Amino acid sequence: MFSSSLSISGRPKLSLSPNDLPPLPARLGEVLAVANDPDITLVALDRVISRDQALTMRVLAVANSSYYGCSRRIESVRSAVALLGVRQVQNIASALTMAQAFVGEAGPGLWRHGLACAVWSEKIFIRLGLPSVDLVFTSALLHDIGIVVMLARAADRYQPCLDLARASGRPLAECERELIGWDHAELGGQLCRTWRLPDRIAELIERHDAPGAKPDLAHLVLALADRFASACGTPELAWMTPAEVPTALVTSLGLSTVDVEDLLAQSNDVASETSIFA
């Protein structure tokens, strides 16, 4: 349970310590490590995933789904990597593994939003004509994990933030900072550091709502993917009204109005890809 502490800049605050944050199960950490290693070999990826029978079965079920349209049945993780590629299998393993962390009543919806955000990030990179940037997919999956933790560990203090955001129409992060002194992005970044995930993931999550004055490509793509996920029927929480996609964000990525329209026209494809993980 989080405890009250001194305010920062006059704002009420809940204190955070490592003991407040849930530990990362060892098995989950091992899978995430290989899922986020850009230099992972086929053999190492196969070895780690195949040790977990349930994960192996789910990876193969996804790989054999109609979405990927493979001409022959995939019967091993190694075959999945050979046909789909290392990065695609890493993304599948990461998505399936992280689902365990999204507990509670709001957890499944937040996981679907994160998954949609991750898929949108891949679509945006393709539209930009660029290869996917390492760790963006996992960062997208986890970007709202702070909401899950607050609802699980301090629902009585956190519920007023949700109530204020719903009643006022203001951004949730703004309401969080007003009522408890920090927002779910900050908490998500601290949680990732507690879990010893790569610092880059923590940095991306901490700034997913506000990329900052000099954002890099990864921050911009994550922020836009988050907006697209909300705009196309997968908001963070069911009652949220999707915000407009900021023009400045689109311009910073060098995208045109036509680019945005063409991307949003892929919303059914994103929904189909997301659904195979259900």
C-alpha positions as CSV (number, residue, x, y, z in Angstrom):
1,M,0.0,0.0,0.0
2,F,1.3,3.4,-0.9
3,S,1.6,5.9,2.0
4,S,1.3,9.7,2.2
5,S,4.4,11.8,2.3
6,L,5.6,15.4,1.9
7,S,4.2,17.3,-1.1
8,I,6.3,18.4,-4.1
9,S,5.6,22.0,-5.3
10,G,2.7,22.1,-2.9
11,R,1.0,19.1,-4.4
12,P,-0.2,16.2,-2.2
13,K,1.8,13.1,-2.9
14,L,1.8,9.4,-2.4
15,S,5.3,8.0,-1.6
16,L,6.8,5.2,-3.6
17,S,9.3,2.6,-2.5
18,P,10.4,-0.6,-4.1
19,N,8.3,-2.5,-1.6
20,D,5.2,-0.9,-2.9
21,L,5.7,-2.3,-6.4
22,P,4.9,-5.9,-7.4
23,P,7.9,-8.1,-8.2
24,L,8.4,-9.4,-11.7
25,P,8.0,-13.3,-11.8
26,A,11.4,-14.8,-12.7
27,R,10.0,-16.7,-15.7
28,L,8.3,-13.7,-17.1
29,G,11.5,-11.7,-16.8
30,E,13.4,-14.4,-18.7
31,V,11.0,-14.3,-21.6
32,L,11.0,-10.5,-21.7
33,A,14.8,-10.5,-21.7
34,V,15.0,-12.5,-24.9
35,A,11.9,-10.8,-26.4
36,N,13.8,-7.4,-26.1
37,D,17.3,-8.5,-27.2
38,P,18.0,-7.2,-30.7
39,D,20.9,-9.7,-31.0
40,I,19.1,-12.8,-29.9
41,T,19.8,-15.9,-31.9
42,L,17.2,-18.3,-33.3
43,V,18.6,-21.0,-31.0
44,A,18.4,-18.9,-27.8
45,L,14.9,-17.7,-28.6
46,D,13.7,-21.2,-29.3
47,R,15.3,-22.5,-26.1
48,V,13.7,-20.0,-23.8
49,I,10.2,-20.1,-25.3
50,S,10.1,-23.9,-25.6
51,R,10.9,-24.4,-21.9
52,D,7.4,-22.9,-21.2
53,Q,4.9,-25.4,-22.6
54,A,1.9,-23.1,-22.2
55,L,3.7,-20.2,-23.9
56,T,4.9,-22.4,-26.7
57,M,1.3,-23.6,-27.4
58,R,0.1,-20.0,-27.4
59,V,2.9,-18.8,-29.7
60,L,2.2,-21.6,-32.1
61,A,-1.6,-20.9,-32.0
62,V,-0.9,-17.3,-32.9
63,A,1.6,-18.2,-35.6
64,N,-0.9,-20.6,-37.2
65,S,-3.8,-18.1,-37.1
66,S,-5.3,-17.1,-40.4
67,Y,-3.9,-13.6,-39.9
68,Y,-0.4,-14.7,-40.8
69,G,-1.6,-16.9,-43.7
70,C,1.2,-19.4,-43.6
71,S,1.0,-22.0,-46.4
72,R,1.9,-24.9,-44.0
73,R,1.3,-25.6,-40.4
74,I,3.9,-24.4,-38.0
75,E,4.7,-27.0,-35.4
76,S,7.7,-25.6,-33.5
77,V,9.0,-22.3,-32.3
78,R,12.0,-22.7,-34.5
79,S,9.7,-23.1,-37.6
80,A,7.8,-20.0,-36.4
81,V,11.0,-18.0,-36.3
82,A,12.0,-19.3,-39.8
83,L,8.7,-18.4,-41.4
84,L,7.7,-15.2,-39.5
85,G,11.1,-13.9,-38.5
86,V,12.8,-13.3,-35.2
87,R,11.3,-9.9,-34.4
88,Q,7.7,-11.1,-35.1
89,V,8.1,-14.1,-32.8
90,Q,9.8,-11.8,-30.2
91,N,6.7,-9.5,-30.4
92,I,4.3,-12.4,-30.1
93,A,6.1,-13.8,-27.0
94,S,6.3,-10.4,-25.4
95,A,2.6,-9.8,-25.9
96,L,1.5,-13.2,-24.6
97,T,3.9,-13.0,-21.6
98,M,2.9,-9.5,-20.5
99,A,-0.8,-10.3,-20.4
100,Q,-0.2,-11.9,-17.0
101,A,0.7,-8.6,-15.5
102,F,-2.6,-6.9,-16.4
103,V,-4.7,-8.0,-13.4
104,G,-7.9,-6.7,-11.9
105,E,-11.2,-5.5,-13.4
106,A,-9.6,-2.9,-15.7
107,G,-6.5,-5.1,-16.5
108,P,-7.8,-6.9,-19.6
109,G,-9.0,-3.7,-21.2
110,L,-5.7,-1.9,-20.5
111,W,-3.8,-4.9,-22.0
112,R,-5.9,-4.7,-25.2
113,H,-5.2,-1.0,-25.4
114,G,-1.5,-1.7,-25.0
115,L,-1.6,-4.4,-27.6
116,A,-3.4,-2.2,-30.1
117,C,-0.8,0.6,-29.3
118,A,2.0,-1.9,-30.0
119,V,0.5,-3.0,-33.3
120,W,-0.1,0.6,-34.4
121,S,3.5,1.4,-33.7
122,E,4.6,-1.2,-36.2
123,K,2.1,0.2,-38.8
124,I,3.5,3.7,-38.2
125,F,7.1,2.6,-38.7
126,I,6.1,0.9,-42.0
127,R,4.4,4.1,-43.1
128,L,7.5,6.0,-42.3
129,G,9.5,3.6,-44.4
130,L,11.7,2.8,-41.4
131,P,12.6,-0.4,-39.5
132,S,11.0,-0.8,-36.1
133,V,13.0,0.8,-33.3
134,D,14.1,-1.7,-30.6
135,L,11.9,-1.9,-27.4
136,V,9.0,0.3,-28.8
137,F,6.7,-2.7,-29.1
138,T,7.2,-3.8,-25.4
139,S,7.0,-0.2,-24.2
140,A,3.7,0.2,-26.0
141,L,2.4,-3.0,-24.4
142,L,3.4,-1.7,-20.9
143,H,2.8,2.0,-21.2
144,D,-0.3,2.0,-18.9
145,I,0.9,-0.6,-16.4
146,G,1.0,2.2,-13.8
147,I,-2.8,2.3,-13.9
148,V,-3.0,-1.4,-13.2
149,V,-0.7,-1.1,-10.2
150,M,-2.5,1.9,-8.7
151,L,-5.9,0.1,-9.0
152,A,-4.4,-3.0,-7.4
153,R,-2.4,-1.4,-4.6
154,A,-4.2,1.9,-3.8
155,A,-7.6,1.9,-5.4
156,D,-9.1,4.1,-2.6
157,R,-6.6,6.9,-3.4
158,Y,-6.6,6.4,-7.1
159,Q,-10.3,6.2,-7.8
160,P,-10.8,10.0,-7.3
161,C,-8.3,10.5,-10.2
162,L,-10.5,8.4,-12.5
163,D,-13.6,10.1,-11.3
164,L,-12.2,13.5,-11.9
165,A,-11.0,12.6,-15.4
166,R,-14.4,11.1,-16.2
167,A,-16.4,14.1,-14.9
168,S,-14.2,16.9,-16.2
169,G,-13.0,15.4,-19.5
170,R,-9.5,16.3,-18.6
171,P,-6.5,14.0,-19.4
172,L,-6.1,11.3,-16.7
173,A,-2.4,12.1,-16.2
174,E,-3.3,15.8,-15.4
175,C,-5.8,14.6,-12.8
176,E,-3.3,12.2,-11.3
177,R,-0.7,14.9,-10.9
178,E,-3.2,17.2,-9.3
179,L,-4.6,14.7,-6.8
180,I,-1.6,12.4,-6.0
181,G,1.4,14.3,-7.2
182,W,2.6,12.1,-10.0
183,D,1.0,10.2,-12.9
184,H,0.7,6.6,-14.1
185,A,3.5,7.1,-16.7
186,E,6.0,8.0,-13.9
187,L,4.9,5.0,-11.9
188,G,5.1,2.7,-14.9
189,G,8.7,3.8,-15.5
190,Q,9.7,3.2,-11.9
191,L,8.0,-0.2,-12.0
192,C,10.1,-1.2,-15.1
193,R,13.3,-0.1,-13.3
194,T,12.2,-2.2,-10.3
195,W,11.7,-5.1,-12.7
196,R,15.2,-4.4,-14.2
197,L,13.8,-4.0,-17.7
198,P,16.0,-2.0,-20.1
199,D,16.2,1.7,-19.1
200,R,15.0,2.6,-22.6
201,I,11.6,1.0,-21.9
202,A,11.3,3.0,-18.6
203,E,12.2,6.2,-20.4
204,L,9.6,5.6,-23.2
205,I,6.9,4.8,-20.8
206,E,7.6,7.8,-18.6
207,R,7.0,10.2,-21.5
208,H,4.4,8.4,-23.5
209,D,1.7,11.0,-22.8
210,A,4.1,14.0,-23.3
211,P,7.1,13.2,-25.5
212,G,8.8,16.5,-24.4
213,A,10.5,19.4,-26.1
214,K,13.0,17.3,-28.1
215,P,11.5,13.9,-28.5
216,D,13.2,11.2,-30.6
217,L,11.6,9.0,-33.1
218,A,10.7,6.3,-30.7
219,H,8.9,8.7,-28.3
220,L,6.9,10.2,-31.2
221,V,5.8,6.9,-32.6
222,L,4.7,5.6,-29.2
223,A,2.7,8.8,-28.5
224,L,1.0,8.6,-31.9
225,A,0.3,4.9,-31.6
226,D,-1.3,5.6,-28.2
227,R,-3.6,8.2,-29.8
228,F,-4.5,5.9,-32.7
229,A,-5.3,3.0,-30.4
230,S,-7.7,5.2,-28.5
231,A,-9.2,6.8,-31.6
232,C,-9.9,3.5,-33.2
233,G,-12.0,1.9,-30.5
234,T,-9.4,0.7,-27.9
235,P,-9.2,3.4,-25.3
236,E,-7.3,2.9,-22.0
237,L,-10.6,2.7,-20.1
238,A,-14.0,2.0,-21.6
239,W,-15.5,5.3,-20.6
240,M,-12.8,7.4,-22.1
241,T,-13.6,9.6,-25.0
242,P,-10.8,9.5,-27.6
243,A,-8.8,12.7,-27.9
244,E,-7.9,14.2,-31.3
245,V,-4.6,13.3,-32.8
246,P,-2.4,16.3,-32.2
247,T,-1.3,18.0,-35.4
248,A,2.1,18.9,-34.0
249,L,2.8,15.2,-33.2
250,V,1.9,14.2,-36.8
251,T,4.0,17.0,-38.2
252,S,7.0,16.1,-36.0
253,L,7.1,12.7,-37.7
254,G,6.9,14.2,-41.2
255,L,3.5,12.7,-41.8
256,S,0.9,14.3,-44.0
257,T,-2.9,14.4,-43.6
258,V,-3.1,11.7,-46.3
259,D,-0.6,9.6,-44.4
260,V,-2.8,9.8,-41.3
261,E,-5.9,9.0,-43.3
262,D,-4.2,6.0,-44.9
263,L,-3.0,4.8,-41.5
264,L,-6.4,5.1,-39.8
265,A,-7.9,3.2,-42.7
266,Q,-5.9,0.2,-41.4
267,S,-7.9,0.1,-38.2
268,N,-9.7,-3.2,-39.2
269,D,-6.3,-4.8,-39.8
270,V,-5.1,-3.7,-36.4
271,A,-8.2,-5.0,-34.8
272,S,-7.7,-8.4,-36.5
273,E,-4.1,-8.6,-35.5
274,T,-5.0,-7.7,-31.9
275,S,-7.8,-10.3,-31.7
276,I,-5.5,-13.2,-32.4
277,F,-4.0,-12.7,-28.9
278,A,-7.3,-12.9,-27.2
